[in-house]
Amino acid sequence: MNKPKQSSWILAGLLFAVLWSSASTATKVGLQVAQPMLIAVVRFALAAVLMLAYAHLIKRYRLPKGREWLQIAVYGTLNIAVYLGLYVIAMQEVTAGIGALAVAVNPVIMSVMAVFLLGKKLESKIILSLFICLAGVFCTAWPLLGHAVVTTRGLTILLASMFSYSLAAIYFSSKKWDGLNLFTINGWQTLIGGLVLLPFLIAFYDPAKNNFNASFWLSVSWLAIPVSIGAVQLWLWLTRSDTIKAGLWLFLCPLFGFTIAALLVGERVGIYTIGGIILVLAGLFVSRQGNNK
C-alpha cells in the first residue's frame, strides 16, 4: 500500500480527532430524551443505509465474499455492538468530557493487547503508561464520583468499551481485505453491529422514556453521519495505513472533547479536570518514548 502524503495524514487525523471527540457530547444530548439502545440502533441503521446505498448503488463497489463476511461480522460485533453499545450505556453515568478522555487511553490499551495477541514484547514503559493514563481518568472523575454525573459502574463500563474498541482496531489491521472498499466494510460492520443490538432494544424499550423531538434527531443524525460515517471512515483509512501511528490521533480527544463539552453542554473544567488531562497526556508520552515510528 502506498503511504499517504504527510499533509493528507495530518488533515485526516485532526478531522478524525474533532469528530470522534464530539460523539460523547452528542450522545449526552440524545440521552436527555431517549434510551441508550434506541439512540444506538437508530444511529447505526441510518449510517448503514447511507453507506451501503453509496457503496453498492452509486459506486457499484463489490460485495464482501467468503471469509470477508466473517471478518466483517467479528469486527462489527466488537467495534459497533460491544464497544458503542457499552459506550452509550456508560454515557448515562459519566460526563461527556470523561467519555472523550477515556478514548485517549486506547493507544496504550492497544499496545498491551498487542503483547498477548501479536506476540509483541511487554515493556515496562507500557505498564507504567497504562497506570498513569488510568490515574488520569480517575483523577478527572474523582470529584464527581458519588454524584449523579459520574458513577463507578459508569466508569467500569466505559473502560470495558475501550478494551473492545482497541481489540477491534487490532483485529481489523491484522486481516487481509483484498482491496475491499472502506465504505463497504464500514457499512456492513455498522449494519451487523446494529442488528446485534436490536434484540436488546426490543427487550428494554419503554415508550415513556423516548421523545422523538429535535434533540433526538439532531443527536442521532450527528452520530450517524459525521461520526459513524465521517470519523470511522477516517479511522479505517488511518489504521489501514499504520495502526500505531493512527492511535496517536486519539491523544487529542481529551482536549477536543472537554472543549466541545464545555461549549455545548456547559460541563465545568476544574483543577481535577486539568490534572486528569495532564496525567493522560503524560502517560501517552511515556508510552511513545524510544519509538521511532
C-alpha positions, 0 to 999 in steps of 0.5 A, spaced: 500 500 500 502 506 498 503 511 504 499 517 504 502 524 503 504 527 510 499 533 509 493 528 507 495 524 514 495 530 518 488 533 515 485 526 516 487 525 523 485 532 526 478 531 522 478 524 525 480 527 532 474 533 532 469 528 530 470 522 534 471 527 540 464 530 539 460 523 539 460 523 547 457 530 547 452 528 542 450 522 545 449 526 552 444 530 548 440 524 545 440 521 552 436 527 555 430 524 551 431 517 549 434 510 551 441 508 550 439 502 545 434 506 541 439 512 540 444 506 538 440 502 533 437 508 530 444 511 529 447 505 526 441 503 521 441 510 518 449 510 517 448 503 514 443 505 509 447 511 507 453 507 506 451 501 503 446 505 498 453 509 496 457 503 496 453 498 492 448 503 488 452 509 486 459 506 486 457 499 484 463 497 489 463 489 490 460 485 495 464 482 501 465 474 499 467 468 503 471 469 509 470 477 508 463 476 511 466 473 517 471 478 518 466 483 517 461 480 522 467 479 528 469 486 527 462 489 527 460 485 533 466 488 537 467 495 534 459 497 533 455 492 538 460 491 544 464 497 544 458 503 542 453 499 545 457 499 552 459 506 550 452 509 550 450 505 556 456 508 560 454 515 557 448 515 562 453 515 568 459 519 566 460 526 563 461 527 556 468 530 557 470 523 561 467 519 555 472 523 550 478 522 555 477 515 556 478 514 548 485 517 549 487 511 553 486 506 547 493 507 544 496 504 550 490 499 551 492 497 544 499 496 545 498 491 551 493 487 547 498 487 542 503 483 547 498 477 548 495 477 541 501 479 536 506 476 540 509 483 541 514 484 547 511 487 554 515 493 556 515 496 562 514 503 559 507 500 557 505 498 564 507 504 567 503 508 561 497 504 562 497 506 570 498 513 569 493 514 563 488 510 568 490 515 574 488 520 569 481 518 568 480 517 575 483 523 577 478 527 572 472 523 575 474 523 582 470 529 584 464 527 581 464 520 583 458 519 588 454 524 584 449 523 579 454 525 573 459 520 574 458 513 577 463 507 578 459 502 574 459 508 569 466 508 569 467 500 569 463 500 563 466 505 559 473 502 560 470 495 558 468 499 551 475 501 550 478 494 551 473 492 545 474 498 541 482 497 541 481 489 540 477 491 534 482 496 531 487 490 532 483 485 529 481 489 523 489 491 521 491 484 522 486 481 516 487 481 509 481 485 505 483 484 498 482 491 496 475 491 499 472 498 499 472 502 506 465 504 505 463 497 504 466 494 510 464 500 514 457 499 512 456 492 513 460 492 520 455 498 522 449 494 519 451 487 523 453 491 529 446 494 529 442 488 528 446 485 534 443 490 538 436 490 536 434 484 540 436 488 546 432 494 544 426 490 543 427 487 550 428 494 554 424 499 550 419 503 554 415 508 550 415 513 556 422 514 556 423 516 548 421 523 545 422 523 538 423 531 538 429 535 535 434 533 540 433 526 538 434 527 531 439 532 531 443 527 536 442 521 532 443 524 525 450 527 528 452 520 530 450 517 524 453 521 519 459 525 521 461 520 526 459 513 524 460 515 517 465 521 517 470 519 523 470 511 522 471 512 515 477 516 517 479 511 522 479 505 517 483 509 512 488 511 518 489 504 521 489 501 514 495 505 513 499 504 520 495 502 526 500 505 531 501 511 528 493 512 527 492 511 535 496 517 536 490 521 533 486 519 539 491 523 544 487 529 542 480 527 544 481 529 551 482 536 549 477 536 543 472 533 547 472 537 554 472 543 549 466 541 545 463 539 552 464 545 555 461 549 549 455 545 548 453 542 554 456 547 559 460 541 563 465 545 568 473 544 567 476 544 574 483 543 577 481 535 577 479 536 570 486 539 568 490 534 572 486 528 569 488 531 562 495 532 564 496 525 567 493 522 560 497 526 556 503 524 560 502 517 560 501 517 552 508 520 552 511 515 556 508 510 552 511 513 545 518 514 548 524 510 544 519 509 538 521 511 532 515 510 528 
